[in-house]
Amino acid sequence: MRVAVISQGGQVSIPADIRRRWGTTRVIVEDRGDSLVVRPLPDDPIEAAMGSLAGPGPTSDEMRRQYREEEIEAEERKWGLR
């Protein structure tokens, strides 16, 4: 784990060895409420996604069940029940 400093202009420097490892110049920053997630963004997102949906996926019943579970969790977080 590394510590990064946020400049007055809101910039964060990512160490060079990490930038080289991921081989990208752009990142996605996701605010999860209690944490930030920084993920590399491929230079060509379409090429990076090629083949990612190959193979069998979840059934419609599985997708509905997962959606219901996520909705319940979101409501519990909203009302402070979790």
N, C-alpha and C positions, 0 to 999 in steps of 0.2 A: 504494500500500500504506500502511496506517495501523497505528500501534502502539496497542494498547489495554492498559489496566492491569486486572489482576484484583484485586478488593478482598479483604479478609480474609474476607468472607462469601461469596466465590466469584462475585461479580457482575462482569460485563464491560459497560461502556458502549459502545454503538454510536453513532457520531457522528450528529447530527441530520440532516445532508444525506443520509447513506446510508439512514437510516430513512425519510425522505420519499421518496427515490427508489424504494425497494422497496414502500412503502405498506403495511407490515404491523407488527404489534406483537409477533409471535411468530416464533421461529426454531427450526430443527432444528440440533442440534449433533451431528456425526458424528465419532467417534474412528476414525481410519484407522491407528492404530498409531504412525506417524511424523508425523502431522499432524492438525489439527482442521479440519473443514469446517463453516462456519456458513452455512445456507441459509434464505431466508425461507420461512415457512409461511403460505400464504394463509389469510385469515380464514374462507373457506368452501372447504375442500379439495375437496369434491365438485364444486362449480361450476368450480373451477380445472381439474379433471381431465376435465370434459366434452369429448368430441371427441378426447382424446389418443390413443385407441386406434383411431381411424377409419383406414380404409385397410388394405392388405394388410400382414400381419406376416411374421415369419420362418417358414420351413417347419420342420416337426418335426426334420428332419435338421440344419438350421442350429442350432436350439435345442440339440439333443444335442451337437453339435460344440462350441458355445460353453460348455456346461456342463462337458464334459470338459476343455477348456482351462482354465477357471477352477479346476477341482478340481486339476489338475496344478500350476498356479501356487500355489494355497494350500498344497499339500503341499511344494513347493519352498521356500516362505517358512517353513513350519513347521520344516523341517529345515535351514534356513540355506543352501540351495543357490542362492538368488537374491540 
